[in-house]
């Protein structure tokens, strides 16, 4: 399909990745979980029917957990650096950069490793409808996926406070105010806290890296 996938990612460097998880599990384990989630996400996006695949990356993969594996997985992607001040601005510019081919852009982060090819293809199919945008809310009030056909809509993200309990609905309203026709995607649970791990892992496909990483955490805690 003539849709571009945009994965917005942060190199899972211990001490810098998943800091809320790290408070409970430690820097190394938190970074490994983040790396596993990113790799599962890249696998799903690679298998979905996108015309183009881009990763907007920040951070040093040379210092990251599973850095070599992530680098290998990125070989089939166009990798661009994130730019701008603050997360909302980086998202806006990532959308603008990814839209250079003229395709609608579907953006996903690295906190929903349970995402499926079917779900991604459904989002892409909806984006091929003229003027259609899509938004996937997260259980915690944020959002996990955003698809827009017009990169000018991404400026609406500048009006939204990120990482808040109302980020999702605020994003919806900001896009709607700019004239977007928004279809809702299924609500997913993203991974921010230790309490999210087993619930999300249970939704992942068998053999997922994230599922295996969580199994190791559970065994470690039970010792």
Secondary structure, 3 states (H helix, E strand, C coil): CCEEEEEEEECCECCCCCHHHHHHHCHHHHHHHHHHHHHHHHHHHHHCCCCEEEEEEECCHHHECCHHHHHHHHHHCEEEECCCCCHHHHHHHHHHHHHHHCCEEEEECCCCCCCCHHHHHHHHHHHCCCCEEEEEEECCCCEEEEEECCHHHHHHHHHCCCCCCCHHHHHHHHHHHCCCEEEEEEEECCCCCHHHHHHHHCCCCCCCHHHHHHHHHHHHHHC
